[in-house]
Amino acid sequence: MKLVYKIYFIFLILFNSKIFSQEIKFYGEAKAGGIIIGKGENIKAAWLNNKPLVIDKYGFFIFGFDRDAKGKYQLMVKLKDKKILKYVYEIKKREYDEQKLLINQKFITPPKKELRRIRNEIKIIKEAKNKIGQLKTALFSKGFVYPVDSIRITGNFGVQRILNGRPANIHNGVDFAGNEGDSVYAITDGIVRLAAEDFYYNGNFILIDHGLGLSSAYLHLSKIFVENNQKVKKGELIGLIGSTGRSTAPHLHLEVRLYNKRIDPMTLLTIQQIE
């Protein structure tokens, strides 16, 4: 019996060791405007600079760095065997260019008759964005695809816009040039939180929730093929390129956010597969 007990005890040690063997895979880039997706087994909790992150049932979590982020960030991951893993990221201040554009003056100083409309549209967008973060599943687990067939970028993420000679809002997305009617695809799986037509600034646009606080928006479309609360798949046709709203030519403005953090869409689009 003594020998049997020893063998059984050794088996338990090896078995438990196998259960809690841990490898966390990371996807993305740690930089201002960057995003990192983590995936692993037996993760109990995780924190970025002591702020808790959501871990979905498949072991996915996500964190990112705003356009203006800089300094040291520490990720802590607690496993079910109580082991703590620590990772440190040094984020350097990122420099951005300026972009000068000439646009219709009505989009700089809206006519008084449009102000009520604009306020109402802001309210609608805010209500849709308030739903982002409620979905606790990483629908982005299959990775990402480009939203257009022809990749020609005419507006980079983070640049300071100079509109009609005056500094304007920061450009918080990426502009893809295209022809009127070119296809626009969902960059990954998600749920449509807002499919809106004829908004003053955004034109026809779509807001998609990808889970765990990640969202994408597709602006200035000529046509929309989805509706509110519809589930969409990675690479699914959702609309067509246009020049609606505040736009000077047909293009797609793609914007990505992690909760309120402004994320460079290009950091996501390089993550085509997640294993």
C-alpha positions as CSV (number, residue, x, y, z in Angstrom):
1,M,0.0,0.0,0.0
2,K,2.9,2.4,0.8
3,L,4.3,2.0,-2.7
4,V,0.9,2.5,-4.3
5,Y,0.4,5.7,-2.2
6,K,3.7,7.1,-3.4
7,I,3.0,6.4,-7.0
8,Y,-0.5,8.0,-6.6
9,F,1.0,11.0,-4.9
10,I,3.6,11.5,-7.7
11,F,0.8,11.2,-10.2
12,L,-1.2,14.0,-8.5
13,I,1.8,16.3,-8.6
14,L,2.4,15.6,-12.3
15,F,-1.3,15.8,-13.1
16,N,-1.8,19.2,-11.3
17,S,1.4,20.5,-13.0
18,K,-0.1,19.7,-16.4
19,I,-3.4,21.3,-15.5
20,F,-1.8,24.6,-14.6
21,S,1.0,24.6,-17.2
22,Q,0.6,28.0,-18.8
23,E,1.4,29.8,-22.0
24,I,-0.1,33.2,-22.7
25,K,0.1,34.3,-26.3
26,F,0.1,38.0,-27.1
27,Y,-0.9,39.6,-30.4
28,G,-0.5,43.3,-31.3
29,E,2.0,46.1,-30.4
30,A,2.7,48.1,-27.3
31,K,2.8,51.7,-28.5
32,A,0.8,54.8,-28.3
33,G,-2.4,53.9,-30.2
34,G,-1.5,50.3,-30.0
35,I,-3.5,47.3,-28.8
36,I,-2.6,43.9,-27.3
37,I,-4.7,40.8,-27.3
38,G,-3.9,38.1,-24.7
39,K,-5.0,34.5,-24.8
40,G,-4.3,31.7,-22.3
41,E,-5.7,29.0,-20.2
42,N,-6.3,28.9,-16.4
43,I,-6.3,32.7,-16.1
44,K,-8.2,33.8,-13.0
45,A,-7.6,37.6,-13.3
46,A,-5.5,40.3,-15.0
47,W,-4.8,44.0,-14.3
48,L,-3.1,46.8,-16.3
49,N,-1.7,49.3,-13.8
50,N,-3.9,47.8,-11.2
51,K,-7.0,48.3,-13.3
52,P,-8.9,45.0,-13.7
53,L,-9.3,43.6,-17.2
54,V,-12.2,41.4,-18.4
55,I,-11.3,37.8,-19.0
56,D,-13.8,36.0,-21.2
57,K,-14.6,32.3,-20.8
58,Y,-12.2,31.3,-23.5
59,G,-9.2,33.0,-21.8
60,F,-9.2,36.2,-24.0
61,F,-8.4,39.6,-22.7
62,I,-7.4,42.9,-24.3
63,F,-5.8,46.1,-23.4
64,G,-4.5,49.1,-25.3
65,F,-2.8,52.5,-25.2
66,D,-4.4,55.8,-26.2
67,R,-3.1,58.0,-28.9
68,D,-1.3,60.2,-26.4
69,A,-0.2,57.4,-24.0
70,K,3.4,57.4,-22.7
71,G,5.3,56.0,-19.7
72,K,5.4,52.6,-17.9
73,Y,2.6,50.1,-17.9
74,Q,2.5,46.9,-15.9
75,L,0.4,43.9,-16.8
76,M,-0.3,41.4,-14.0
77,V,-1.9,38.0,-14.8
78,K,-3.1,35.7,-11.9
79,L,-3.4,32.0,-12.7
80,K,-5.8,29.6,-11.0
81,D,-2.8,28.1,-9.2
82,K,-2.3,31.6,-7.7
83,K,0.9,32.2,-9.7
84,I,1.4,35.8,-10.8
85,L,2.9,36.7,-14.1
86,K,4.2,40.2,-14.7
87,Y,4.9,42.1,-17.9
88,V,6.2,45.7,-18.2
89,Y,5.7,47.9,-21.2
90,E,7.5,51.2,-21.8
91,I,5.4,53.4,-24.1
92,K,7.2,56.3,-25.8
93,K,5.5,59.5,-26.8
94,R,4.5,59.2,-30.4
95,E,4.9,62.0,-32.9
96,Y,2.2,62.8,-35.4
97,D,2.2,64.8,-38.6
98,E,-0.2,67.6,-39.7
99,Q,-2.7,67.2,-42.6
100,K,-4.1,70.3,-44.3
101,L,-7.6,70.1,-46.0
102,L,-10.0,72.4,-47.6
103,I,-13.6,71.6,-46.8
104,N,-17.0,73.3,-47.1
105,Q,-17.2,76.0,-44.4
106,K,-20.5,74.7,-43.2
107,F,-18.7,71.7,-41.6
108,I,-16.4,74.2,-39.7
109,T,-19.1,76.5,-38.5
110,P,-22.5,74.8,-38.9
111,P,-25.5,76.9,-39.7
112,K,-27.7,77.6,-36.7
113,K,-30.6,75.6,-38.2
114,E,-28.4,72.5,-38.1
115,L,-27.4,72.8,-34.4
116,R,-30.4,70.9,-33.0
117,R,-29.9,68.1,-35.5
118,I,-26.2,67.8,-34.6
119,R,-27.0,67.7,-30.8
120,N,-29.6,65.0,-31.4
121,E,-27.1,63.0,-33.5
122,I,-24.5,63.3,-30.8
123,K,-27.0,61.9,-28.3
124,I,-27.8,59.0,-30.5
125,I,-24.1,58.1,-30.9
126,K,-23.5,58.4,-27.2
127,E,-26.4,56.0,-26.4
128,A,-25.0,53.5,-28.9
129,K,-21.5,53.8,-27.5
130,N,-22.8,53.3,-23.9
131,K,-23.5,49.7,-24.9
132,I,-19.9,49.1,-25.8
133,G,-18.3,47.1,-22.9
134,Q,-21.4,45.2,-21.9
135,L,-20.5,42.3,-24.2
136,K,-18.1,40.1,-22.2
137,T,-17.1,37.7,-25.0
138,A,-14.2,38.3,-27.4
139,L,-16.0,38.2,-30.7
140,F,-12.7,39.3,-32.3
141,S,-11.1,35.9,-31.6
142,K,-10.8,35.0,-35.3
143,G,-8.5,37.9,-36.1
144,F,-9.0,40.8,-38.4
145,V,-9.2,41.7,-42.1
146,Y,-8.9,45.0,-44.0
147,P,-12.2,46.7,-44.5
148,V,-11.6,47.4,-48.3
149,D,-10.2,45.5,-51.2
150,S,-7.8,48.2,-52.4
151,I,-5.4,49.4,-49.7
152,R,-4.5,53.1,-50.4
153,I,-4.3,55.2,-47.3
154,T,-5.0,59.0,-47.6
155,G,-5.3,59.9,-44.0
156,N,-3.2,58.4,-41.2
157,F,-4.2,57.8,-37.6
158,G,-3.5,60.6,-35.0
159,V,-2.6,63.4,-37.4
160,Q,-3.5,67.0,-36.5
161,R,-6.1,68.2,-38.9
162,I,-5.8,71.7,-40.3
163,L,-9.1,72.5,-41.8
164,N,-9.4,75.7,-44.0
165,G,-6.2,76.9,-42.3
166,R,-7.2,76.4,-38.7
167,P,-6.4,73.5,-36.3
168,A,-9.3,71.1,-35.9
169,N,-10.0,67.8,-34.2
170,I,-7.3,65.1,-34.2
171,H,-7.9,62.5,-36.9
172,N,-8.7,59.4,-34.8
173,G,-9.0,56.9,-37.6
174,V,-7.5,55.8,-40.9
175,D,-8.8,56.9,-44.3
176,F,-8.9,54.4,-47.1
177,A,-9.3,55.9,-50.6
178,G,-11.8,54.3,-52.9
179,N,-14.4,54.7,-55.6
180,E,-18.0,55.4,-54.9
181,G,-19.7,52.0,-54.5
182,D,-16.6,50.0,-53.5
183,S,-17.2,47.3,-51.0
184,V,-16.7,47.8,-47.2
185,Y,-16.3,44.8,-44.9
186,A,-16.5,44.2,-41.2
187,I,-13.0,43.9,-39.8
188,T,-14.0,41.1,-37.5
189,D,-17.1,39.4,-35.9
190,G,-19.4,41.7,-34.0
191,I,-22.8,43.2,-33.3
192,V,-24.0,46.3,-35.0
193,R,-24.8,48.9,-32.3
194,L,-25.7,51.7,-34.7
195,A,-26.5,51.8,-38.5
196,A,-27.2,55.4,-39.1
197,E,-28.1,57.4,-42.2
198,D,-27.4,61.0,-43.2
199,F,-25.7,62.2,-40.0
200,Y,-24.3,65.7,-40.3
201,Y,-20.6,64.9,-39.9
202,N,-20.4,61.1,-40.2
203,G,-22.8,60.7,-43.1
204,N,-24.0,57.2,-43.4
205,F,-22.1,55.1,-40.9
206,I,-21.9,51.9,-38.9
207,L,-20.7,51.2,-35.3
208,I,-19.9,47.6,-34.5
209,D,-19.3,46.1,-31.0
210,H,-16.6,43.4,-31.0
211,G,-16.7,42.6,-27.3
212,L,-14.6,43.4,-24.2
213,G,-14.9,47.1,-25.0
214,L,-13.5,47.0,-28.6
215,S,-15.5,48.7,-31.3
216,S,-15.0,49.9,-34.9
217,A,-16.8,52.6,-36.9
218,Y,-17.2,53.0,-40.7
219,L,-18.0,56.5,-41.9
220,H,-19.1,58.3,-45.1
221,L,-20.8,55.3,-46.7
222,S,-23.0,55.6,-49.7
223,K,-25.0,52.6,-48.7
224,I,-25.6,50.5,-45.6
225,F,-26.5,46.8,-45.7
226,V,-26.9,46.0,-42.0
227,E,-29.2,47.1,-39.3
228,N,-29.1,47.7,-35.5
229,N,-28.4,44.6,-33.4
230,Q,-27.5,42.5,-36.4
231,K,-24.6,40.0,-35.9
232,V,-21.9,40.3,-38.6
233,K,-18.9,38.1,-39.5
234,K,-15.3,38.9,-40.2
235,G,-15.1,40.0,-43.8
236,E,-18.9,40.3,-44.3
237,L,-20.1,43.0,-46.7
238,I,-21.7,45.8,-44.6
239,G,-21.8,48.8,-46.9
240,L,-20.3,50.7,-49.8
241,I,-17.8,53.5,-49.9
242,G,-19.2,57.0,-50.4
243,S,-18.6,60.7,-49.6
244,T,-21.5,61.5,-47.2
245,G,-21.2,63.8,-44.3
246,R,-18.0,65.8,-43.8
247,S,-16.0,64.3,-46.7
248,T,-14.1,65.8,-49.6
249,A,-14.0,62.7,-51.8
250,P,-15.2,59.0,-51.8
251,H,-13.3,57.2,-49.0
252,L,-13.8,55.0,-45.9
253,H,-12.9,56.5,-42.5
254,L,-12.3,53.5,-40.2
255,E,-12.1,54.3,-36.5
256,V,-11.3,51.9,-33.7
257,R,-11.7,52.4,-29.9
258,L,-11.1,50.3,-26.8
259,Y,-13.7,51.8,-24.5
260,N,-12.6,55.5,-24.7
261,K,-9.1,54.9,-25.9
262,R,-8.2,56.0,-29.4
263,I,-6.6,53.0,-31.2
264,D,-4.7,53.0,-34.5
265,P,-6.7,50.6,-36.7
266,M,-3.5,49.5,-38.4
267,T,-2.3,47.8,-35.2
268,L,-5.4,45.6,-35.4
269,L,-5.4,44.9,-39.1
270,T,-2.0,43.2,-38.9
271,I,-3.5,40.5,-36.6
272,Q,-5.1,38.4,-39.2
273,Q,-5.2,35.1,-37.3
274,I,-5.3,34.3,-33.6
275,E,-4.3,30.8,-32.6
